[in-house]
């Protein structure tokens, strides 16, 4: 095949991909507008999303039971020291739990902000997946000061409000209290033995984050 013909085919494929992406974004934006039709934006100073105040507490109690059954430690953190609600410590390392207790209808995806719709009012908040990743990096930097053996440090987002309606695509990685409890009890991730000094690690985390 002639080089010129190959170049023409490559350019045609790229053009098709670009058109597809543009079309997808336009359709997604239109659907989003339809979903939020009739809603009003929150007034300045009243733009903090509504929370189910008891959701995180109920979730943490459920998580503690799951952690005990899996024989891993669960540390409840100080919210002044980290945005994570809890840290799971086991032979694998650390799994940080980013709990979101917003109720209403939650629209989320890969965008920088997610949307909460409640009582006809639209409020936005930072994409929790991005927020959790930022917090995970900060957590890792602090843990690296402890001179531990290398181990896994990951973060999981849990939408804890039981009455929230989650309009989130399947490809987005998040959990509900039920699915995360199942993850802690059954996932092979937590069985990956990295020879962590768990007692020293727990003491370090309690000192810095609890």
Buried (B, 14 or more C-beta within 10 A) or exposed (E): EEEEEEEEEEEEEEEEEEEEEEEEEEEEEEEBEEEBEEBEEBEEEEEEBBBBEEBBBBBBEBBBEBBEEBEBBBBBBEEEEBBBBBBBBBBBBBBBBBBBBBBBBBBBBEEEEBBBBBEEBBBBBEBBBBBBBEBBEEBBEBBEEBEBEEBBBBBBBBBBBBEBEEBBEEEBEBBBBEEBBEBBBEBEBBEEEEEBEBEEBBEBBBEBBB
